[in-house]
Amino acid sequence: MTHLDSLVAVLNQTEPAYLYFALFLFAFVENIFPPTPSDLVIAFGGSLVGMGKLDFAAAALSATIGSTAGFATMYYVGFFLGKKLVDAGKPAFLPFDKIKQAEKWFAKYGYGLVIANRFLSGTRAVISFFVGLSELPVAITLPLSALSALLWNTLLIYGGYVLGHNWKRLDHYLDIYGTVIGVLILVIAVLLTVRYFVNRRHAQ
């Protein structure tokens, strides 16, 4: 039995109020300490909705509040501590000019990235950190992150609801989705880097 199977066995015998809290907690922690199996746990919540143990709207809301709270936490880490953390790692890993360029990109495309952040597997904590580092207005970014989380978590719960006891099949689909998104992010990053150096060369 895997750790995930053990976790599911425990959750399956847990009272609904604690299950809603579990959905909140996994969605929250995934933003702070990735990777965690939050997507699969939320999908399992959808399976429990199908069994009549949880309410669909309440499950989606619990996960969404957790996701948004996690986003807000990393946002404020980036906002208050981002520049200090960047400066501390600057000599080896984060050249100052690259950080300034990243900030420009977030200033230009930041709101789109906030909306997409829950759909970008593996980069959620990074996005919320850089949104805070770029000091995008929290009054705009938090509602957008909540909308992103609501859409993604609703899809996961619906998927678990439809698949029922076969909810773990979503793991396979999420792996494929994560691979596709990872390749797309890599391609976009390469294209942006090439464009940056081309523009820099033309400016000289």
C-alpha positions as CSV (number, residue, x, y, z in Angstrom):
1,M,0.0,0.0,0.0
2,T,1.4,3.4,-1.0
3,H,1.5,6.5,1.2
4,L,-1.4,7.9,-0.9
5,D,-3.4,4.7,-0.5
6,S,-2.9,4.9,3.3
7,L,-3.9,8.6,3.3
8,V,-7.0,7.8,1.3
9,A,-7.9,5.0,3.7
10,V,-7.7,7.4,6.6
11,L,-9.7,10.1,4.8
12,N,-12.4,7.6,3.8
13,Q,-13.2,7.0,7.5
14,T,-13.0,10.7,8.5
15,E,-16.0,12.9,9.4
16,P,-17.0,15.4,6.7
17,A,-16.0,18.5,8.7
18,Y,-12.4,17.1,8.9
19,L,-12.5,16.1,5.2
20,Y,-13.3,19.7,4.2
21,F,-10.4,20.8,6.4
22,A,-8.1,18.2,4.8
23,L,-9.0,19.6,1.3
24,F,-8.2,23.1,2.6
25,L,-4.9,22.0,4.2
26,F,-3.6,20.1,1.2
27,A,-4.5,22.9,-1.2
28,F,-2.7,25.3,1.1
29,V,0.4,23.3,1.8
30,E,0.9,22.6,-1.9
31,N,1.6,26.3,-2.5
32,I,4.2,26.4,0.2
33,F,6.0,23.0,0.0
34,P,5.5,21.6,-3.5
35,P,5.2,19.0,-4.7
36,T,2.3,17.5,-2.6
37,P,-0.5,15.3,-3.9
38,S,-3.1,18.0,-3.4
39,D,-4.6,17.6,-6.9
40,L,-5.2,13.9,-6.3
41,V,-6.6,14.5,-2.8
42,I,-9.0,17.0,-4.2
43,A,-10.0,14.6,-6.9
44,F,-10.6,12.0,-4.2
45,G,-12.9,14.6,-2.6
46,G,-14.9,14.6,-5.8
47,S,-15.2,10.8,-5.4
48,L,-16.6,11.3,-1.9
49,V,-19.0,13.8,-3.4
50,G,-20.3,11.1,-5.7
51,M,-20.7,8.8,-2.7
52,G,-22.8,11.4,-1.0
53,K,-20.3,12.0,1.8
54,L,-19.4,15.5,0.8
55,D,-21.2,18.5,-0.8
56,F,-19.8,19.5,-4.2
57,A,-19.9,23.3,-3.6
58,A,-18.5,23.0,0.0
59,A,-15.6,20.8,-1.2
60,A,-14.8,23.2,-4.1
61,L,-14.9,26.1,-1.7
62,S,-12.7,24.4,0.9
63,A,-10.0,23.7,-1.6
64,T,-10.3,27.1,-3.2
65,I,-9.9,28.9,0.2
66,G,-6.8,26.7,0.9
67,S,-5.3,27.5,-2.5
68,T,-5.9,31.2,-2.2
69,A,-4.5,31.3,1.3
70,G,-1.4,29.5,0.1
71,F,-1.0,31.9,-2.8
72,A,-1.4,34.8,-0.4
73,T,1.3,33.4,1.9
74,M,3.8,33.1,-0.9
75,Y,2.8,36.5,-2.3
76,Y,3.7,38.1,1.0
77,V,6.9,36.2,1.3
78,G,7.9,37.6,-2.1
79,F,6.6,41.0,-1.3
80,F,8.4,41.4,2.1
81,L,11.3,39.1,1.8
82,G,11.7,38.5,-2.0
83,K,14.5,41.0,-2.6
84,K,16.5,39.9,0.4
85,L,16.2,36.2,-0.7
86,V,17.1,37.1,-4.2
87,D,20.1,39.2,-3.1
88,A,21.3,36.3,-0.8
89,G,21.3,33.9,-3.7
90,K,22.4,36.4,-6.4
91,P,26.1,35.4,-6.7
92,A,25.5,31.8,-7.6
93,F,22.0,31.4,-8.9
94,L,20.1,34.6,-9.5
95,P,21.9,37.3,-11.5
96,F,20.5,40.7,-10.7
97,D,19.8,41.6,-14.4
98,K,17.8,38.3,-14.8
99,I,15.7,39.1,-11.7
100,K,15.0,42.6,-13.0
101,Q,14.0,41.1,-16.4
102,A,11.7,38.7,-14.6
103,E,10.1,41.5,-12.7
104,K,9.5,43.3,-16.0
105,W,7.9,40.2,-17.5
106,F,5.6,39.9,-14.4
107,A,4.8,43.6,-14.5
108,K,3.7,43.1,-18.2
109,Y,2.1,39.6,-18.0
110,G,1.6,39.2,-14.3
111,Y,-2.2,39.2,-14.2
112,G,-2.4,36.6,-16.9
113,L,0.0,34.4,-15.0
114,V,-2.1,34.9,-11.8
115,I,-5.2,33.7,-13.7
116,A,-3.3,30.7,-15.1
117,N,-1.3,29.9,-12.0
118,R,-3.4,26.9,-10.8
119,F,-3.3,25.4,-14.2
120,L,0.5,25.5,-14.3
121,S,1.5,22.4,-12.4
122,G,4.8,22.6,-10.5
123,T,5.2,26.4,-10.8
124,R,2.4,27.7,-8.5
125,A,4.6,28.7,-5.6
126,V,7.1,30.3,-7.9
127,I,4.4,32.4,-9.6
128,S,2.9,33.6,-6.4
129,F,6.4,34.5,-5.0
130,F,7.3,36.5,-8.1
131,V,4.0,38.2,-8.2
132,G,4.7,39.4,-4.6
133,L,8.3,40.3,-5.6
134,S,7.0,42.3,-8.5
135,E,4.6,44.1,-6.0
136,L,1.5,43.6,-8.2
137,P,-1.6,45.0,-6.2
138,V,-2.9,42.4,-3.8
139,A,-6.4,43.7,-4.2
140,I,-6.3,42.5,-7.8
141,T,-4.1,39.4,-7.6
142,L,-5.9,37.7,-4.8
143,P,-9.3,37.7,-6.4
144,L,-7.8,36.5,-9.7
145,S,-5.9,33.7,-7.9
146,A,-9.1,32.7,-6.2
147,L,-10.9,32.5,-9.5
148,S,-8.1,30.4,-11.0
149,A,-8.2,28.1,-7.9
150,L,-12.0,27.8,-8.1
151,L,-11.9,26.8,-11.8
152,W,-9.1,24.2,-11.3
153,N,-10.5,22.7,-8.1
154,T,-14.0,22.5,-9.6
155,L,-12.6,20.5,-12.5
156,L,-10.7,18.2,-10.2
157,I,-13.7,17.5,-8.0
158,Y,-15.9,17.0,-11.0
159,G,-13.4,14.6,-12.5
160,G,-13.3,12.6,-9.2
161,Y,-17.1,12.7,-9.1
162,V,-17.5,11.4,-12.6
163,L,-14.8,8.7,-12.2
164,G,-16.1,7.6,-8.8
165,H,-14.0,4.7,-7.4
166,N,-11.7,5.0,-10.4
167,W,-10.7,8.6,-9.3
168,K,-7.0,7.6,-9.3
169,R,-7.1,7.4,-13.1
170,L,-6.8,11.2,-12.9
171,D,-3.2,10.7,-11.8
172,H,-2.4,9.4,-15.3
173,Y,-4.2,12.3,-17.0
174,L,-2.5,14.8,-14.6
175,D,0.9,13.4,-15.4
176,I,0.3,13.8,-19.1
177,Y,-1.1,17.3,-18.5
178,G,1.9,18.2,-16.3
179,T,4.4,17.0,-19.0
180,V,2.6,19.0,-21.7
181,I,2.6,22.1,-19.6
182,G,6.2,21.7,-18.6
183,V,7.3,21.4,-22.2
184,L,5.2,24.5,-23.1
185,I,6.7,26.5,-20.2
186,L,10.2,25.5,-21.3
187,V,9.6,26.5,-24.9
188,I,8.1,29.8,-23.9
189,A,11.0,30.4,-21.5
190,V,13.5,29.7,-24.3
191,L,11.7,32.0,-26.8
192,L,11.6,34.8,-24.2
193,T,15.3,34.4,-23.4
194,V,16.2,34.4,-27.1
195,R,14.1,37.5,-27.7
196,Y,15.7,39.2,-24.7
197,F,19.2,38.6,-26.0
198,V,18.2,39.6,-29.6
199,N,16.7,42.9,-28.4
200,R,19.8,43.5,-26.2
201,R,22.1,42.9,-29.1
202,H,20.1,45.3,-31.4
203,A,20.2,47.9,-28.6
204,Q,24.0,47.9,-28.5
